[in-house]
């Protein structure tokens, strides 16, 4: 499935999970790591280690809804998505 939007999760060095949306998760991961100065505040002092989850979605609206749903999940639920 070719998708214009992705919902993704990144694990930080300390093990925390960050959830976001992007049209290019790999580019966004590099930005979070400091490339281009456009990373999320979440990663200041706790750099990103790896993209641990990607989910293709049809459009930005659905991506935002899915991101919100994942952010409401408890950690064990998020970990079960990753596995």
PDB file of N, CA, C and O in Angstrom:
ATOM      1  N   UNK A   1       0.846  -1.189   0.000  1.00  0.00           N
ATOM      2  CA  UNK A   1       0.000   0.000   0.000  1.00  0.00           C
ATOM      3  C   UNK A   1       0.883   1.242   0.000  1.00  0.00           C
ATOM      4  O   UNK A   1       1.723   1.408   0.885  1.00  0.00           O
ATOM      5  N   UNK A   2       0.705   2.084  -0.955  1.00  0.00           N
ATOM      6  CA  UNK A   2       1.422   3.338  -1.001  1.00  0.00           C
ATOM      7  C   UNK A   2       0.639   4.360  -0.182  1.00  0.00           C
ATOM      8  O   UNK A   2      -0.555   4.567  -0.402  1.00  0.00           O
ATOM      9  N   UNK A   3       1.325   4.992   0.760  1.00  0.00           N
ATOM     10  CA  UNK A   3       0.630   5.902   1.662  1.00  0.00           C
ATOM     11  C   UNK A   3       1.301   7.261   1.673  1.00  0.00           C
ATOM     12  O   UNK A   3       2.528   7.359   1.645  1.00  0.00           O
ATOM     13  N   UNK A   4       0.501   8.297   1.714  1.00  0.00           N
ATOM     14  CA  UNK A   4       1.045   9.642   1.806  1.00  0.00           C
ATOM     15  C   UNK A   4       1.383  10.000   3.250  1.00  0.00           C
ATOM     16  O   UNK A   4       2.227  10.866   3.483  1.00  0.00           O
ATOM     17  N   UNK A   5       0.746   9.357   4.217  1.00  0.00           N
ATOM     18  CA  UNK A   5       0.944   9.689   5.626  1.00  0.00           C
ATOM     19  C   UNK A   5       1.238   8.442   6.449  1.00  0.00           C
ATOM     20  O   UNK A   5       0.764   7.345   6.157  1.00  0.00           O
ATOM     21  N   UNK A   6       2.037   8.653   7.489  1.00  0.00           N
ATOM     22  CA  UNK A   6       2.423   7.581   8.404  1.00  0.00           C
ATOM     23  C   UNK A   6       2.244   8.045   9.841  1.00  0.00           C
ATOM     24  O   UNK A   6       2.481   9.209  10.162  1.00  0.00           O
ATOM     25  N   UNK A   7       1.831   7.135  10.692  1.00  0.00           N
ATOM     26  CA  UNK A   7       1.873   7.328  12.140  1.00  0.00           C
ATOM     27  C   UNK A   7       3.083   6.516  12.585  1.00  0.00           C
ATOM     28  O   UNK A   7       3.246   5.370  12.167  1.00  0.00           O
ATOM     29  N   UNK A   8       3.933   7.098  13.427  1.00  0.00           N
ATOM     30  CA  UNK A   8       5.149   6.393  13.825  1.00  0.00           C
ATOM     31  C   UNK A   8       5.420   6.586  15.312  1.00  0.00           C
ATOM     32  O   UNK A   8       4.925   7.523  15.938  1.00  0.00           O
ATOM     33  N   UNK A   9       6.223   5.668  15.861  1.00  0.00           N
ATOM     34  CA  UNK A   9       6.699   5.800  17.235  1.00  0.00           C
ATOM     35  C   UNK A   9       8.217   5.681  17.221  1.00  0.00           C
ATOM     36  O   UNK A   9       8.790   4.857  16.508  1.00  0.00           O
ATOM     37  N   UNK A  10       8.849   6.522  18.025  1.00  0.00           N
ATOM     38  CA  UNK A  10      10.301   6.525  18.171  1.00  0.00           C
ATOM     39  C   UNK A  10      10.620   6.269  19.637  1.00  0.00           C
ATOM     40  O   UNK A  10      10.009   6.851  20.533  1.00  0.00           O
ATOM     41  N   UNK A  11      11.589   5.385  19.863  1.00  0.00           N
ATOM     42  CA  UNK A  11      12.049   5.135  21.231  1.00  0.00           C
ATOM     43  C   UNK A  11      13.264   6.022  21.489  1.00  0.00           C
ATOM     44  O   UNK A  11      14.184   6.081  20.673  1.00  0.00           O
ATOM     45  N   UNK A  12      13.260   6.712  22.634  1.00  0.00           N
ATOM     46  CA  UNK A  12      14.380   7.567  23.003  1.00  0.00           C
ATOM     47  C   UNK A  12      15.453   6.735  23.710  1.00  0.00           C
ATOM     48  O   UNK A  12      15.232   5.567  24.032  1.00  0.00           O
ATOM     49  N   UNK A  13      16.598   7.337  23.945  1.00  0.00           N
ATOM     50  CA  UNK A  13      17.706   6.645  24.611  1.00  0.00           C
ATOM     51  C   UNK A  13      17.291   6.096  25.966  1.00  0.00           C
ATOM     52  O   UNK A  13      17.740   5.019  26.356  1.00  0.00           O
ATOM     53  N   UNK A  14      16.436   6.820  26.696  1.00  0.00           N
ATOM     54  CA  UNK A  14      16.009   6.371  28.023  1.00  0.00           C
ATOM     55  C   UNK A  14      14.853   5.367  27.959  1.00  0.00           C
ATOM     56  O   UNK A  14      14.433   4.843  28.990  1.00  0.00           O
ATOM     57  N   UNK A  15      14.336   5.095  26.749  1.00  0.00           N
ATOM     58  CA  UNK A  15      13.264   4.115  26.598  1.00  0.00           C
ATOM     59  C   UNK A  15      11.869   4.703  26.457  1.00  0.00           C
ATOM     60  O   UNK A  15      10.905   3.960  26.272  1.00  0.00           O
ATOM     61  N   UNK A  16      11.744   6.022  26.541  1.00  0.00           N
ATOM     62  CA  UNK A  16      10.427   6.651  26.367  1.00  0.00           C
ATOM     63  C   UNK A  16       9.979   6.527  24.914  1.00  0.00           C
ATOM     64  O   UNK A  16      10.800   6.410  24.005  1.00  0.00           O
ATOM     65  N   UNK A  17       8.660   6.554  24.712  1.00  0.00           N
ATOM     66  CA  UNK A  17       8.101   6.448  23.365  1.00  0.00           C
ATOM     67  C   UNK A  17       7.475   7.772  22.937  1.00  0.00           C
ATOM     68  O   UNK A  17       6.697   8.374  23.676  1.00  0.00           O
ATOM     69  N   UNK A  18       7.825   8.211  21.742  1.00  0.00           N
ATOM     70  CA  UNK A  18       7.268   9.417  21.139  1.00  0.00           C
ATOM     71  C   UNK A  18       6.416   8.993  19.946  1.00  0.00           C
ATOM     72  O   UNK A  18       6.847   8.167  19.142  1.00  0.00           O
ATOM     73  N   UNK A  19       5.232   9.543  19.826  1.00  0.00           N
ATOM     74  CA  UNK A  19       4.340   9.242  18.706  1.00  0.00           C
ATOM     75  C   UNK A  19       4.159  10.493  17.857  1.00  0.00           C
ATOM     76  O   UNK A  19       3.944  11.585  18.383  1.00  0.00           O
ATOM     77  N   UNK A  20       4.247  10.325  16.545  1.00  0.00           N
ATOM     78  CA  UNK A  20       4.066  11.453  15.649  1.00  0.00           C
ATOM     79  C   UNK A  20       3.509  11.007  14.307  1.00  0.00           C
ATOM     80  O   UNK A  20       3.282   9.820  14.073  1.00  0.00           O
ATOM     81  N   UNK A  21       3.292  11.989  13.425  1.00  0.00           N
ATOM     82  CA  UNK A  21       2.838  11.705  12.062  1.00  0.00           C
ATOM     83  C   UNK A  21       3.765  12.418  11.085  1.00  0.00           C
ATOM     84  O   UNK A  21       4.346  13.456  11.401  1.00  0.00           O
ATOM     85  N   UNK A  22       3.890  11.844   9.899  1.00  0.00           N
ATOM     86  CA  UNK A  22       4.742  12.451   8.882  1.00  0.00           C
ATOM     87  C   UNK A  22       4.463  11.810   7.530  1.00  0.00           C
ATOM     88  O   UNK A  22       3.920  10.709   7.452  1.00  0.00           O
ATOM     89  N   UNK A  23       4.839  12.508   6.476  1.00  0.00           N
ATOM     90  CA  UNK A  23       4.805  11.905   5.148  1.00  0.00           C
ATOM     91  C   UNK A  23       6.089  11.125   4.889  1.00  0.00           C
ATOM     92  O   UNK A  23       6.160  10.326   3.956  1.00  0.00           O
ATOM     93  N   UNK A  24       7.112  11.364   5.727  1.00  0.00           N
ATOM     94  CA  UNK A  24       8.409  10.695   5.574  1.00  0.00           C
ATOM     95  C   UNK A  24       8.997  10.438   6.964  1.00  0.00           C
ATOM     96  O   UNK A  24       9.752  11.271   7.466  1.00  0.00           O
ATOM     97  N   UNK A  25       8.672   9.313   7.594  1.00  0.00           N
ATOM     98  CA  UNK A  25       9.136   9.049   8.965  1.00  0.00           C
ATOM     99  C   UNK A  25      10.661   9.041   9.114  1.00  0.00           C
ATOM    100  O   UNK A  25      11.176   9.473  10.146  1.00  0.00           O
ATOM    101  N   UNK A  26      11.395   8.557   8.097  1.00  0.00           N
ATOM    102  CA  UNK A  26      12.856   8.533   8.201  1.00  0.00           C
ATOM    103  C   UNK A  26      13.431   9.949   8.254  1.00  0.00           C
ATOM    104  O   UNK A  26      14.330  10.234   9.045  1.00  0.00           O
ATOM    105  N   UNK A  27      12.903  10.831   7.404  1.00  0.00           N
ATOM    106  CA  UNK A  27      13.351  12.228   7.430  1.00  0.00           C
ATOM    107  C   UNK A  27      13.028  12.859   8.777  1.00  0.00           C
ATOM    108  O   UNK A  27      13.852  13.561   9.364  1.00  0.00           O
ATOM    109  N   UNK A  28      11.824  12.599   9.254  1.00  0.00           N
ATOM    110  CA  UNK A  28      11.396  13.174  10.534  1.00  0.00           C
ATOM    111  C   UNK A  28      12.269  12.659  11.673  1.00  0.00           C
ATOM    112  O   UNK A  28      12.595  13.414  12.589  1.00  0.00           O
ATOM    113  N   UNK A  29      12.652  11.383  11.628  1.00  0.00           N
ATOM    114  CA  UNK A  29      13.549  10.814  12.631  1.00  0.00           C
ATOM    115  C   UNK A  29      14.888  11.560  12.629  1.00  0.00           C
ATOM    116  O   UNK A  29      15.416  11.895  13.689  1.00  0.00           O
ATOM    117  N   UNK A  30      15.431  11.818  11.445  1.00  0.00           N
ATOM    118  CA  UNK A  30      16.692  12.567  11.362  1.00  0.00           C
ATOM    119  C   UNK A  30      16.523  13.971  11.947  1.00  0.00           C
ATOM    120  O   UNK A  30      17.417  14.469  12.632  1.00  0.00           O
ATOM    121  N   UNK A  31      15.392  14.603  11.681  1.00  0.00           N
ATOM    122  CA  UNK A  31      15.138  15.932  12.241  1.00  0.00           C
ATOM    123  C   UNK A  31      15.065  15.872  13.760  1.00  0.00           C
ATOM    124  O   UNK A  31      15.597  16.745  14.445  1.00  0.00           O
ATOM    125  N   UNK A  32      14.408  14.847  14.285  1.00  0.00           N
ATOM    126  CA  UNK A  32      14.340  14.697  15.739  1.00  0.00           C
ATOM    127  C   UNK A  32      15.737  14.545  16.330  1.00  0.00           C
ATOM    128  O   UNK A  32      15.994  14.975  17.455  1.00  0.00           O
ATOM    129  N   UNK A  33      16.636  13.931  15.565  1.00  0.00           N
ATOM    130  CA  UNK A  33      18.003  13.717  16.028  1.00  0.00           C
ATOM    131  C   UNK A  33      18.884  14.946  15.927  1.00  0.00           C
ATOM    132  O   UNK A  33      20.058  14.891  16.293  1.00  0.00           O
ATOM    133  N   UNK A  34      18.349  16.048  15.441  1.00  0.00           N
ATOM    134  CA  UNK A  34      19.105  17.287  15.398  1.00  0.00           C
ATOM    135  C   UNK A  34      19.373  17.813  14.002  1.00  0.00           C
ATOM    136  O   UNK A  34      19.810  18.954  13.852  1.00  0.00           O
ATOM    137  N   UNK A  35      19.124  17.014  12.980  1.00  0.00           N
ATOM    138  CA  UNK A  35      19.359  17.459  11.614  1.00  0.00           C
ATOM    139  C   UNK A  35      18.317  18.498  11.210  1.00  0.00           C
ATOM    140  O   UNK A  35      17.114  18.238  11.260  1.00  0.00           O
ATOM    141  N   UNK A  36      18.781  19.651  10.820  1.00  0.00           N
ATOM    142  CA  UNK A  36      17.875  20.694  10.345  1.00  0.00           C
ATOM    143  C   UNK A  36      17.252  21.540  11.446  1.00  0.00           C
ATOM    144  O   UNK A  36      16.542  22.500  11.143  1.00  0.00           O
ATOM    145  N   UNK A  37      17.492  21.219  12.706  1.00  0.00           N
ATOM    146  CA  UNK A  37      16.979  22.014  13.817  1.00  0.00           C
ATOM    147  C   UNK A  37      15.469  22.016  13.953  1.00  0.00           C
ATOM    148  O   UNK A  37      14.901  22.965  14.493  1.00  0.00           O
ATOM    149  N   UNK A  38      14.799  20.958  13.467  1.00  0.00           N
ATOM    150  CA  UNK A  38      13.338  20.926  13.509  1.00  0.00           C
ATOM    151  C   UNK A  38      12.807  19.789  14.370  1.00  0.00           C
ATOM    152  O   UNK A  38      11.651  19.393  14.219  1.00  0.00           O
ATOM    153  N   UNK A  39      13.618  19.266  15.258  1.00  0.00           N
ATOM    154  CA  UNK A  39      13.191  18.144  16.089  1.00  0.00           C
ATOM    155  C   UNK A  39      12.202  18.556  17.163  1.00  0.00           C
ATOM    156  O   UNK A  39      12.090  19.732  17.512  1.00  0.00           O
ATOM    157  N   UNK A  40      11.490  17.573  17.678  1.00  0.00           N
ATOM    158  CA  UNK A  40      10.509  17.813  18.738  1.00  0.00           C
ATOM    159  C   UNK A  40      11.211  18.128  20.061  1.00  0.00           C
ATOM    160  O   UNK A  40      12.286  17.598  20.342  1.00  0.00           O
ATOM    161  N   UNK A  41      10.607  18.977  20.853  1.00  0.00           N
ATOM    162  CA  UNK A  41      11.125  19.326  22.166  1.00  0.00           C
ATOM    163  C   UNK A  41      11.294  18.078  23.042  1.00  0.00           C
ATOM    164  O   UNK A  41      12.183  18.030  23.892  1.00  0.00           O
ATOM    165  N   UNK A  42      10.447  17.080  22.833  1.00  0.00           N
ATOM    166  CA  UNK A  42      10.473  15.813  23.568  1.00  0.00           C
ATOM    167  C   UNK A  42      11.885  15.230  23.631  1.00  0.00           C
ATOM    168  O   UNK A  42      12.258  14.622  24.635  1.00  0.00           O
ATOM    169  N   UNK A  43      12.677  15.410  22.562  1.00  0.00           N
ATOM    170  CA  UNK A  43      13.982  14.764  22.471  1.00  0.00           C
ATOM    171  C   UNK A  43      15.142  15.599  22.998  1.00  0.00           C
ATOM    172  O   UNK A  43      16.288  15.159  22.912  1.00  0.00           O
ATOM    173  N   UNK A  44      14.893  16.758  23.527  1.00  0.00           N
ATOM    174  CA  UNK A  44      15.980  17.557  24.092  1.00  0.00           C
ATOM    175  C   UNK A  44      16.499  16.877  25.344  1.00  0.00           C
ATOM    176  O   UNK A  44      15.757  16.688  26.308  1.00  0.00           O
ATOM    177  N   UNK A  45      17.757  16.512  25.332  1.00  0.00           N
ATOM    178  CA  UNK A  45      18.365  15.851  26.479  1.00  0.00           C
ATOM    179  C   UNK A  45      18.111  14.352  26.535  1.00  0.00           C
ATOM    180  O   UNK A  45      18.631  13.677  27.423  1.00  0.00           O
ATOM    181  N   UNK A  46      17.335  13.825  25.621  1.00  0.00           N
ATOM    182  CA  UNK A  46      17.030  12.388  25.573  1.00  0.00           C
ATOM    183  C   UNK A  46      16.852  12.013  24.097  1.00  0.00           C
ATOM    184  O   UNK A  46      15.726  11.871  23.619  1.00  0.00           O
ATOM    185  N   UNK A  47      17.966  11.855  23.384  1.00  0.00           N
ATOM    186  CA  UNK A  47      17.901  11.714  21.930  1.00  0.00           C
ATOM    187  C   UNK A  47      17.167  10.468  21.443  1.00  0.00           C
ATOM    188  O   UNK A  47      17.084   9.461  22.147  1.00  0.00           O
ATOM    189  N   UNK A  48      16.638  10.557  20.227  1.00  0.00           N
ATOM    190  CA  UNK A  48      15.939   9.410  19.642  1.00  0.00           C
ATOM    191  C   UNK A  48      16.924   8.298  19.298  1.00  0.00           C
ATOM    192  O   UNK A  48      18.051   8.562  18.879  1.00  0.00           O
ATOM    193  N   UNK A  49      16.486   7.049  19.480  1.00  0.00           N
ATOM    194  CA  UNK A  49      17.341   5.901  19.170  1.00  0.00           C
ATOM    195  C   UNK A  49      16.895   5.185  17.903  1.00  0.00           C
ATOM    196  O   UNK A  49      17.724   4.862  17.052  1.00  0.00           O
ATOM    197  N   UNK A  50      15.597   4.934  17.766  1.00  0.00           N
ATOM    198  CA  UNK A  50      15.131   4.167  16.607  1.00  0.00           C
ATOM    199  C   UNK A  50      13.638   4.363  16.387  1.00  0.00           C
ATOM    200  O   UNK A  50      12.880   4.594  17.329  1.00  0.00           O
ATOM    201  N   UNK A  51      13.231   4.266  15.137  1.00  0.00           N
ATOM    202  CA  UNK A  51      11.805   4.176  14.823  1.00  0.00           C
ATOM    203  C   UNK A  51      11.408   2.740  15.138  1.00  0.00           C
ATOM    204  O   UNK A  51      11.969   1.797  14.580  1.00  0.00           O
ATOM    205  N   UNK A  52      10.439   2.578  16.034  1.00  0.00           N
ATOM    206  CA  UNK A  52      10.056   1.235  16.463  1.00  0.00           C
ATOM    207  C   UNK A  52       8.685   0.818  15.943  1.00  0.00           C
ATOM    208  O   UNK A  52       8.290  -0.337  16.100  1.00  0.00           O
ATOM    209  N   UNK A  53       7.956   1.744  15.326  1.00  0.00           N
ATOM    210  CA  UNK A  53       6.616   1.429  14.819  1.00  0.00           C
ATOM    211  C   UNK A  53       6.269   2.385  13.698  1.00  0.00           C
ATOM    212  O   UNK A  53       6.502   3.590  13.798  1.00  0.00           O
ATOM    213  N   UNK A  54       5.708   1.838  12.627  1.00  0.00           N
ATOM    214  CA  UNK A  54       5.196   2.643  11.509  1.00  0.00           C
ATOM    215  C   UNK A  54       3.857   2.063  11.089  1.00  0.00           C
ATOM    216  O   UNK A  54       3.683   0.846  11.021  1.00  0.00           O
ATOM    217  N   UNK A  55       2.917   2.951  10.810  1.00  0.00           N
ATOM    218  CA  UNK A  55       1.594   2.509  10.344  1.00  0.00           C
ATOM    219  C   UNK A  55       1.156   3.423   9.202  1.00  0.00           C
ATOM    220  O   UNK A  55       0.988   4.624   9.410  1.00  0.00           O
ATOM    221  N   UNK A  56       0.970   2.882   8.012  1.00  0.00           N
ATOM    222  CA  UNK A  56       0.516   3.715   6.898  1.00  0.00           C
ATOM    223  C   UNK A  56      -0.965   4.049   7.051  1.00  0.00           C
ATOM    224  O   UNK A  56      -1.765   3.210   7.466  1.00  0.00           O
ATOM    225  N   UNK A  57      -1.313   5.284   6.711  1.00  0.00           N
ATOM    226  CA  UNK A  57      -2.715   5.712   6.751  1.00  0.00           C
ATOM    227  C   UNK A  57      -3.029   6.488   5.474  1.00  0.00           C
ATOM    228  O   UNK A  57      -2.124   6.928   4.766  1.00  0.00           O
ATOM    229  N   UNK A  58      -4.303   6.647   5.191  1.00  0.00           N
ATOM    230  CA  UNK A  58      -4.736   7.210   3.911  1.00  0.00           C
ATOM    231  C   UNK A  58      -4.505   8.712   3.769  1.00  0.00           C
ATOM    232  O   UNK A  58      -4.196   9.189   2.677  1.00  0.00           O
ATOM    233  N   UNK A  59      -4.655   9.469   4.874  1.00  0.00           N
ATOM    234  CA  UNK A  59      -4.527  10.921   4.760  1.00  0.00           C
ATOM    235  C   UNK A  59      -4.160  11.535   6.112  1.00  0.00           C
ATOM    236  O   UNK A  59      -4.099  10.844   7.129  1.00  0.00           O
ATOM    237  N   UNK A  60      -3.919  12.842   6.101  1.00  0.00           N
ATOM    238  CA  UNK A  60      -3.476  13.518   7.314  1.00  0.00           C
ATOM    239  C   UNK A  60      -4.525  13.476   8.422  1.00  0.00           C
ATOM    240  O   UNK A  60      -4.181  13.327   9.595  1.00  0.00           O
ATOM    241  N   UNK A  61      -5.770  13.603   8.069  1.00  0.00           N
ATOM    242  CA  UNK A  61      -6.838  13.584   9.066  1.00  0.00           C
ATOM    243  C   UNK A  61      -6.854  12.260   9.831  1.00  0.00           C
ATOM    244  O   UNK A  61      -6.929  12.242  11.060  1.00  0.00           O
ATOM    245  N   UNK A  62      -6.783  11.163   9.095  1.00  0.00           N
ATOM    246  CA  UNK A  62      -6.762   9.850   9.743  1.00  0.00           C
ATOM    247  C   UNK A  62      -5.484   9.684  10.557  1.00  0.00           C
ATOM    248  O   UNK A  62      -5.508   9.109  11.645  1.00  0.00           O
ATOM    249  N   UNK A  63      -4.362  10.190  10.029  1.00  0.00           N
ATOM    250  CA  UNK A  63      -3.093  10.111  10.758  1.00  0.00           C
ATOM    251  C   UNK A  63      -3.196  10.837  12.098  1.00  0.00           C
ATOM    252  O   UNK A  63      -2.746  10.319  13.121  1.00  0.00           O
ATOM    253  N   UNK A  64      -3.780  12.022  12.097  1.00  0.00           N
ATOM    254  CA  UNK A  64      -3.928  12.791  13.340  1.00  0.00           C
ATOM    255  C   UNK A  64      -4.837  12.083  14.335  1.00  0.00           C
ATOM    256  O   UNK A  64      -4.572  12.085  15.537  1.00  0.00           O
ATOM    257  N   UNK A  65      -5.901  11.481  13.836  1.00  0.00           N
ATOM    258  CA  UNK A  65      -6.816  10.742  14.719  1.00  0.00           C
ATOM    259  C   UNK A  65      -6.123   9.530  15.329  1.00  0.00           C
ATOM    260  O   UNK A  65      -6.269   9.256  16.520  1.00  0.00           O
ATOM    261  N   UNK A  66      -5.367   8.805  14.504  1.00  0.00           N
ATOM    262  CA  UNK A  66      -4.670   7.610  14.998  1.00  0.00           C
ATOM    263  C   UNK A  66      -3.573   8.008  15.985  1.00  0.00           C
ATOM    264  O   UNK A  66      -3.384   7.338  17.000  1.00  0.00           O
ATOM    265  N   UNK A  67      -2.851   9.089  15.697  1.00  0.00           N
ATOM    266  CA  UNK A  67      -1.824   9.594  16.608  1.00  0.00           C
ATOM    267  C   UNK A  67      -2.444   9.894  17.968  1.00  0.00           C
ATOM    268  O   UNK A  67      -1.896   9.504  18.998  1.00  0.00           O
ATOM    269  N   UNK A  68      -3.574  10.579  17.979  1.00  0.00           N
ATOM    270  CA  UNK A  68      -4.249  10.919  19.239  1.00  0.00           C
ATOM    271  C   UNK A  68      -4.661   9.659  19.989  1.00  0.00           C
ATOM    272  O   UNK A  68      -4.525   9.589  21.210  1.00  0.00           O
ATOM    273  N   UNK A  69      -5.161   8.667  19.265  1.00  0.00           N
ATOM    274  CA  UNK A  69      -5.578   7.412  19.905  1.00  0.00           C
ATOM    275  C   UNK A  69      -4.387   6.698  20.531  1.00  0.00           C
ATOM    276  O   UNK A  69      -4.492   6.170  21.638  1.00  0.00           O
ATOM    277  N   UNK A  70      -3.256   6.677  19.829  1.00  0.00           N
ATOM    278  CA  UNK A  70      -2.057   6.019  20.366  1.00  0.00           C
ATOM    279  C   UNK A  70      -1.540   6.777  21.578  1.00  0.00           C
ATOM    280  O   UNK A  70      -1.127   6.161  22.560  1.00  0.00           O
ATOM    281  N   UNK A  71      -1.555   8.103  21.524  1.00  0.00           N
ATOM    282  CA  UNK A  71      -1.066   8.900  22.650  1.00  0.00           C
ATOM    283  C   UNK A  71      -1.905   8.692  23.907  1.00  0.00           C
ATOM    284  O   UNK A  71      -1.407   8.883  25.016  1.00  0.00           O
ATOM    285  N   UNK A  72      -3.163   8.305  23.754  1.00  0.00           N
ATOM    286  CA  UNK A  72      -4.023   8.042  24.914  1.00  0.00           C
ATOM    287  C   UNK A  72      -3.783   6.660  25.514  1.00  0.00           C
ATOM    288  O   UNK A  72      -4.217   6.382  26.632  1.00  0.00           O
ATOM    289  N   UNK A  73      -3.096   5.799  24.774  1.00  0.00           N
ATOM    290  CA  UNK A  73      -2.855   4.438  25.257  1.00  0.00           C
ATOM    291  C   UNK A  73      -1.865   4.431  26.416  1.00  0.00           C
ATOM    292  O   UNK A  73      -1.007   5.307  26.525  1.00  0.00           O
ATOM    293  N   UNK A  74      -1.998   3.438  27.268  1.00  0.00           N
ATOM    294  CA  UNK A  74      -1.003   3.206  28.307  1.00  0.00           C
ATOM    295  C   UNK A  74       0.206   2.532  27.663  1.00  0.00           C
ATOM    296  O   UNK A  74       0.120   1.966  26.574  1.00  0.00           O
ATOM    297  N   UNK A  75       1.327   2.610  28.363  1.00  0.00           N
ATOM    298  CA  UNK A  75       2.569   2.074  27.808  1.00  0.00           C
ATOM    299  C   UNK A  75       2.463   0.606  27.370  1.00  0.00           C
ATOM    300  O   UNK A  75       2.926   0.277  26.278  1.00  0.00           O
ATOM    301  N   UNK A  76       1.870  -0.295  28.181  1.00  0.00           N
ATOM    302  CA  UNK A  76       1.788  -1.699  27.739  1.00  0.00           C
ATOM    303  C   UNK A  76       1.034  -1.866  26.414  1.00  0.00           C
ATOM    304  O   UNK A  76       1.373  -2.734  25.609  1.00  0.00           O
ATOM    305  N   UNK A  77       0.023  -1.042  26.194  1.00  0.00           N
ATOM    306  CA  UNK A  77      -0.717  -1.096  24.929  1.00  0.00           C
ATOM    307  C   UNK A  77       0.170  -0.651  23.763  1.00  0.00           C
ATOM    308  O   UNK A  77       0.135  -1.239  22.682  1.00  0.00           O
ATOM    309  N   UNK A  78       0.961   0.393  23.997  1.00  0.00           N
ATOM    310  CA  UNK A  78       1.881   0.863  22.959  1.00  0.00           C
ATOM    311  C   UNK A  78       2.928  -0.202  22.650  1.00  0.00           C
ATOM    312  O   UNK A  78       3.247  -0.450  21.487  1.00  0.00           O
ATOM    313  N   UNK A  79       3.457  -0.827  23.694  1.00  0.00           N
ATOM    314  CA  UNK A  79       4.468  -1.870  23.498  1.00  0.00           C
ATOM    315  C   UNK A  79       3.888  -3.044  22.714  1.00  0.00           C
ATOM    316  O   UNK A  79       4.595  -3.663  21.919  1.00  0.00           O
ATOM    317  N   UNK A  80       2.611  -3.358  22.929  1.00  0.00           N
ATOM    318  CA  UNK A  80       2.001  -4.472  22.191  1.00  0.00           C
ATOM    319  C   UNK A  80       1.845  -4.136  20.704  1.00  0.00           C
ATOM    320  O   UNK A  80       1.869  -5.037  19.866  1.00  0.00           O
ATOM    321  N   UNK A  81       1.689  -2.861  20.369  1.00  0.00           N
ATOM    322  CA  UNK A  81       1.665  -2.457  18.960  1.00  0.00           C
ATOM    323  C   UNK A  81       3.027  -2.700  18.310  1.00  0.00           C
ATOM    324  O   UNK A  81       3.116  -3.118  17.155  1.00  0.00           O
ATOM    325  N   UNK A  82       4.074  -2.432  19.069  1.00  0.00           N
ATOM    326  CA  UNK A  82       5.437  -2.537  18.555  1.00  0.00           C
ATOM    327  C   UNK A  82       5.818  -3.992  18.298  1.00  0.00           C
ATOM    328  O   UNK A  82       6.520  -4.292  17.332  1.00  0.00           O
ATOM    329  N   UNK A  83       5.361  -4.888  19.153  1.00  0.00           N
ATOM    330  CA  UNK A  83       5.769  -6.300  19.043  1.00  0.00           C
ATOM    331  C   UNK A  83       5.186  -7.007  17.888  1.00  0.00           C
ATOM    332  O   UNK A  83       5.453  -8.193  17.691  1.00  0.00           O
TER     333      UNK A  83
END
